[in-house]
Amino acid sequence: MKKHILSAFLLTLVVGVILVSPVLAQTAPCPGGSGNCLTNPLGSIDTPQALIGKIINTVLGVVGSIALLMFVYGGITWMTSSGNAEKVKSGRDTIVWSAIGLAIIFSAYGLVRVLIEGIKK
């Protein structure tokens, strides 16, 4: 089993390097006209603040996906409990704690966003 996982990881790594290397090798002409300049690998992100904002948005997307999966898992646990009180409680608790965690994460994001907007002005 470990051999298969290691083989899959190495194959993914090799294929990734093969696919990404031509993109990284691309250069753009310099504004001065002589030679080539490297392009920004981050695209339009030029400041650390923009990079941090992009990271936060990505993390929130992942957290939202995990919360959705936990809601579905809790619902399936509850629906397949067949009247078993322990499974019903487990499913309900999963849904409740997912909602509480999601509320805490998004309220923290909102608080930080308000504070940053206040500092900007």
GROMACS elastic network, one bead per residue, 0.5 to 0.9 nm:
[ bonds ]
;  ai    aj funct       b0    kb
    1     4     6  0.52572   500
    1     5     6  0.64557   500
    1     6     6  0.87138   500
    2     5     6  0.51511   500
    2     6     6  0.60833   500
    2     7     6  0.84483   500
    3     6     6  0.51255   500
    3     7     6  0.59564   500
    3     8     6  0.85057   500
    4     7     6  0.50198   500
    4     8     6  0.60474   500
    4     9     6  0.85017   500
    5     8     6  0.51322   500
    5     9     6  0.61249   500
    5    10     6  0.86245   500
    6     9     6  0.50719   500
    6    10     6  0.61357   500
    6    11     6  0.85080   500
    7    10     6  0.51782   500
    7    11     6  0.60265   500
    7    12     6  0.85023   500
    8    11     6  0.50947   500
    8    12     6  0.60778   500
    8    13     6  0.85424   500
    9    12     6  0.51430   500
    9    13     6  0.61542   500
    9    14     6  0.86806   500
   10    14     6  0.61160   500
   10    15     6  0.85267   500
   11    14     6  0.51695   500
   11    15     6  0.60647   500
   11    16     6  0.83658   500
   12    15     6  0.52095   500
   12    16     6  0.59161   500
   12    17     6  0.85532   500
   13    16     6  0.50720   500
   13    17     6  0.61887   500
   13    18     6  0.86372   500
   14    17     6  0.51789   500
   14    18     6  0.62014   500
   14    19     6  0.86515   500
   15    18     6  0.50661   500
   15    19     6  0.61280   500
   15    20     6  0.84922   500
   16    19     6  0.51900   500
   16    20     6  0.59053   500
   16    21     6  0.82610   500
   17    20     6  0.52081   500
   17    21     6  0.56743   500
   17    22     6  0.89578   500
   18    21     6  0.56756   500
   18    22     6  0.75479   500
   19    22     6  0.66979   500
   19    23     6  0.76639   500
   20    23     6  0.53426   500
   20    24     6  0.63606   500
   20    25     6  0.87652   500
   21    24     6  0.50908   500
   21    25     6  0.60971   500
   21    26     6  0.88797   500
   22    25     6  0.50709   500
   22    26     6  0.65789   500
   23    26     6  0.55805   500
   24    27     6  0.80936   500
   24    38     6  0.88558   500
   24    39     6  0.86890   500
   24    41     6  0.78997   500
   25    38     6  0.85925   500
   26    38     6  0.75116   500
   26    39     6  0.77076   500
   27    36     6  0.59478   500
   27    37     6  0.57271   500
   27    39     6  0.60989   500
   28    35     6  0.88996   500
   28    36     6  0.56102   500
   28    37     6  0.52921   500
   28    38     6  0.61140   500
   28    39     6  0.62069   500
   29    32     6  0.82771   500
   29    33     6  0.65382   500
   29    34     6  0.73902   500
   29    35     6  0.64863   500
   29    37     6  0.57239   500
   29    38     6  0.83900   500
   30    33     6  0.53628   500
   30    34     6  0.62713   500
   30    35     6  0.62762   500
   30    36     6  0.53122   500
   30    37     6  0.51227   500
   30    38     6  0.84970   500
   31    34     6  0.79616   500
   31    37     6  0.85286   500
   32    35     6  0.84129   500
   33    36     6  0.82667   500
   38    41     6  0.85775   500
   39    42     6  0.87511   500
   39    43     6  0.80331   500
   40    43     6  0.55256   500
   40    44     6  0.77294   500
   40    45     6  0.82675   500
   40    46     6  0.84453   500
   41    44     6  0.88468   500
   41    45     6  0.89310   500
   42    45     6  0.55989   500
   42    46     6  0.78603   500
   42    51     6  0.83998   500
   43    46     6  0.80469   500
   45    48     6  0.80111   500
   45    49     6  0.88468   500
   45    50     6  0.58106   500
   45    51     6  0.61377   500
   45    54     6  0.85848   500
   46    49     6  0.85716   500
   46    50     6  0.69066   500
   46    51     6  0.77162   500
   47    50     6  0.52832   500
   47    51     6  0.64526   500
   47    52     6  0.87815   500
   48    52     6  0.61232   500
   48    53     6  0.85074   500
   49    52     6  0.51231   500
   49    53     6  0.61016   500
   49    54     6  0.85975   500
   50    54     6  0.61538   500
   50    55     6  0.86315   500
   51    54     6  0.50908   500
   51    55     6  0.62176   500
   51    56     6  0.86395   500
   52    55     6  0.50264   500
   52    56     6  0.61165   500
   52    57     6  0.86061   500
   53    56     6  0.50856   500
   53    57     6  0.61792   500
   53    58     6  0.85897   500
   54    57     6  0.51566   500
   54    58     6  0.61820   500
   54    59     6  0.86342   500
   55    58     6  0.50919   500
   55    59     6  0.61225   500
   55    60     6  0.85690   500
   56    59     6  0.50955   500
   56    60     6  0.61072   500
   56    61     6  0.86015   500
   56   109     6  0.86683   500
   57    60     6  0.50970   500
   57    61     6  0.62473   500
   57    62     6  0.87719   500
   58    61     6  0.50789   500
   58    62     6  0.63672   500
   58    63     6  0.86601   500
   59    62     6  0.50728   500
   59    63     6  0.60743   500
   59    64     6  0.84983   500
   60    64     6  0.59874   500
   60    65     6  0.85153   500
   60   105     6  0.83328   500
   60   106     6  0.82154   500
   60   109     6  0.88058   500
   61    64     6  0.51085   500
   61    65     6  0.62539   500
   61    66     6  0.87098   500
   62    65     6  0.50674   500
   62    66     6  0.62128   500
   62    67     6  0.85830   500
   63    66     6  0.50633   500
   63    67     6  0.60786   500
   63    68     6  0.85677   500
   63   102     6  0.78638   500
   63   105     6  0.85060   500
   64    67     6  0.50415   500
   64    68     6  0.61755   500
   64    69     6  0.86626   500
   64   102     6  0.74971   500
   65    68     6  0.50736   500
   65    69     6  0.62723   500
   65    70     6  0.86659   500
   66    69     6  0.50458   500
   66    70     6  0.61753   500
   66    71     6  0.86303   500
   66    98     6  0.89968   500
   67    70     6  0.50029   500
   67    71     6  0.61490   500
   67    72     6  0.86103   500
   67    95     6  0.89896   500
   67    98     6  0.58787   500
   67    99     6  0.76637   500
   67   101     6  0.82386   500
   67   102     6  0.67984   500
   68    71     6  0.50704   500
   68    72     6  0.62357   500
   68    73     6  0.85705   500
   68    98     6  0.84352   500
   69    72     6  0.50835   500
   69    73     6  0.60412   500
   69    74     6  0.85233   500
   70    74     6  0.59733   500
   70    75     6  0.83977   500
   70    94     6  0.68299   500
   70    95     6  0.68863   500
   70    98     6  0.63917   500
   71    74     6  0.51415   500
   71    75     6  0.60639   500
   71    76     6  0.85640   500
   71    91     6  0.88414   500
   71    94     6  0.71234   500
   71    95     6  0.52246   500
   71    96     6  0.86452   500
   71    98     6  0.66421   500
   71    99     6  0.81202   500
   72    75     6  0.50296   500
   72    76     6  0.60640   500
   72    77     6  0.84817   500
   72    95     6  0.82814   500
   73    76     6  0.51557   500
   73    77     6  0.60603   500
   73    78     6  0.85158   500
   73    91     6  0.75529   500
   73    94     6  0.78263   500
   73    95     6  0.82630   500
   74    77     6  0.50707   500
   74    78     6  0.60768   500
   74    79     6  0.85314   500
   74    90     6  0.74540   500
   74    92     6  0.63914   500
   74    93     6  0.76512   500
   74    94     6  0.51033   500
   74    95     6  0.53001   500
   74    96     6  0.88833   500
   74    98     6  0.89019   500
   75    78     6  0.50543   500
   75    79     6  0.59894   500
   75    80     6  0.84897   500
   75    91     6  0.61223   500
   75    92     6  0.76124   500
   75    94     6  0.84295   500
   75    95     6  0.71896   500
   76    79     6  0.50262   500
   76    80     6  0.59602   500
   76    81     6  0.83543   500
   76    91     6  0.74857   500
   77    80     6  0.53606   500
   77    81     6  0.60307   500
   77    87     6  0.64880   500
   77    88     6  0.71198   500
   77    90     6  0.73610   500
   77    92     6  0.84484   500
   77    94     6  0.89363   500
   78    81     6  0.52913   500
   78    82     6  0.83693   500
   78    83     6  0.88906   500
   78    87     6  0.62800   500
   78    89     6  0.76697   500
   78    90     6  0.73857   500
   78    92     6  0.66136   500
   79    82     6  0.72916   500
   79    83     6  0.89221   500
   79    88     6  0.78557   500
   79    91     6  0.82615   500
   80    83     6  0.83201   500
   80    84     6  0.89923   500
   80    87     6  0.81695   500
   80    88     6  0.85587   500
   81    84     6  0.52742   500
   81    85     6  0.76260   500
   81    86     6  0.81429   500
   81    87     6  0.51667   500
   81    88     6  0.57918   500
   81    91     6  0.84061   500
   82    85     6  0.87212   500
   82    87     6  0.83782   500
   82    88     6  0.85014   500
   83    86     6  0.87766   500
   83    87     6  0.79628   500
   83    88     6  0.71579   500
   84    87     6  0.54987   500
   84    88     6  0.62720   500
   84    89     6  0.87167   500
   85    88     6  0.50738   500
   85    89     6  0.61096   500
   85    90     6  0.85202   500
   86    89     6  0.51543   500
   86    90     6  0.60764   500
   86    91     6  0.86620   500
   87    91     6  0.60666   500
   87    92     6  0.84327   500
   88    91     6  0.52688   500
   88    92     6  0.61026   500
   88    93     6  0.84755   500
   89    92     6  0.51040   500
   89    93     6  0.59257   500
   89    94     6  0.84813   500
   90    93     6  0.51398   500
   90    94     6  0.61506   500
   90    95     6  0.87440   500
   91    94     6  0.51124   500
   91    95     6  0.63668   500
   91    96     6  0.86800   500
   92    95     6  0.52014   500
   92    96     6  0.61192   500
   92    97     6  0.85641   500
   93    96     6  0.50298   500
   93    97     6  0.59231   500
   93    98     6  0.82872   500
   94    97     6  0.53468   500
   94    98     6  0.60071   500
   94    99     6  0.85902   500
   95    98     6  0.51411   500
   95    99     6  0.62310   500
   95   100     6  0.86917   500
   96    99     6  0.51837   500
   96   100     6  0.62236   500
   96   101     6  0.86316   500
   97   101     6  0.59723   500
   97   102     6  0.84013   500
   98   101     6  0.51483   500
   98   102     6  0.60598   500
   98   103     6  0.85392   500
   99   102     6  0.51114   500
   99   103     6  0.61028   500
   99   104     6  0.86227   500
  100   103     6  0.51057   500
  100   104     6  0.61952   500
  100   105     6  0.86607   500
  101   104     6  0.51295   500
  101   105     6  0.61684   500
  101   106     6  0.86449   500
  102   105     6  0.51674   500
  102   106     6  0.61532   500
  102   107     6  0.84338   500
  103   106     6  0.53386   500
  103   107     6  0.59382   500
  103   108     6  0.84374   500
  104   107     6  0.52114   500
  104   108     6  0.60603   500
  104   109     6  0.85739   500
  105   108     6  0.51913   500
  105   109     6  0.62526   500
  105   110     6  0.87091   500
  106   110     6  0.60924   500
  106   111     6  0.85374   500
  107   111     6  0.60644   500
  107   112     6  0.85544   500
  108   111     6  0.50784   500
  108   112     6  0.61652   500
  108   113     6  0.84798   500
  109   112     6  0.52176   500
  109   113     6  0.60546   500
  109   114     6  0.86431   500
  110   113     6  0.50059   500
  110   114     6  0.61489   500
  110   115     6  0.85901   500
  111   114     6  0.51894   500
  111   115     6  0.61987   500
  111   116     6  0.86222   500
  112   115     6  0.50708   500
  112   116     6  0.60740   500
  112   117     6  0.85186   500
  113   116     6  0.51797   500
  113   117     6  0.61170   500
  113   118     6  0.85317   500
  114   117     6  0.51458   500
  114   118     6  0.60903   500
  114   119     6  0.86644   500
  115   118     6  0.50214   500
  115   119     6  0.62162   500
  115   120     6  0.87062   500
  116   119     6  0.50991   500
  116   120     6  0.62367   500
  116   121     6  0.89520   500
  117   120     6  0.51639   500
  117   121     6  0.66773   500
  118   121     6  0.56010   500
